[in-house]
Amino acid sequence: LPPFPILFLFITGGFALYIIVTGFSECEHICIIWASAATGILLYTLTGIISAKADMKVYRALLYAPFLLLWRSWIVLRESLHKNRTLKW
């Protein structure tokens, strides 16, 4: 996986985990920081696409990006847990 999707996955996953653990009870300044990081990454991506004058197909393709990221992360995690398996080509 490229580093940018991994960063996005860790930021959104960490934010979701923090919300689940604290239950919004201590969500003052730290929630603003988490939300700012996630928003910053989304704005960074959209700014790049807008400045590249991408076609509408690119925007539609980005709707599948979260699903692709979760699927690919699942594959990487599953394969890293089964390292002792030998594959023959």
Helices and strands as residue ranges (DSSP letters): H 3-22, H 29-51, H 56-62, H 65-81
